[in-house]
């Protein structure tokens, strides 16, 4: 799985190398974060719904994710 853009608001994802070879992937717009290690990925931080809503309104999208 390639995670290049935030699945919630479409913002490009930033990546930071962590100890043990993991990557910390994060969205600067909504604050969502994931840890990737090899083929394994897990969400660490849920998105800020208001930030997602604002980003989607600015881009013309309507749907807001639910958990």
Secondary structure, 3 states (H helix, E strand, C coil): CCCCECCCCCCECEEEECHHHCEEEECCCCCCEEEEECCEEEEEECCCHHHHHHHHHHHCCCCCCCC
